[in-house]
Amino acid sequence: MPKFDNIMEQIQADQLKKSDRVKYHANLLFNTLAQTKVSSIEVSFEGCGDSGQIESVDYTDANGKGIDEAYLDKTIVKGSAKTSYHQWDEKKKMLVETKAREGNIREIVEEVCYDKLGSSHGGWEINAGSYGTFRFDVAGRKITLEYNERIEDVRISEESF
């Protein structure tokens, strides 16, 4: 059985790795976005009941006008590393692991968000979970996270009469 100290060391190492990936990918992402008409990105996420996901990703230009994501689908963030994951292969009727590869803008935006949540807010999807918004300011090369954590409260009383 693993020792608790070893588990905590492993968790901290994983958080540090994710934090480093956030910085690395954010830098590459901002370099790529500077070549597009994207001025800002807003990403909403939601987590609870041991599950969490990105709900929406909205891109806007300098005039505040929405940008269709299809415009960005083919734009690869050079030097990025989209994490490998498992996906269902209908022909093989099984999960297969995808290979790590460079990602497009949407994929790297998601990598940054999930890695930030994992490095700073581990468990964001557990129990009552949390929700929030990431805001990417391309010109300022800054990401702001509004994080809202739901807290369950139980009040117990016992009386004899």
Disulfide bonds with the S-S distance in Angstrom:
none
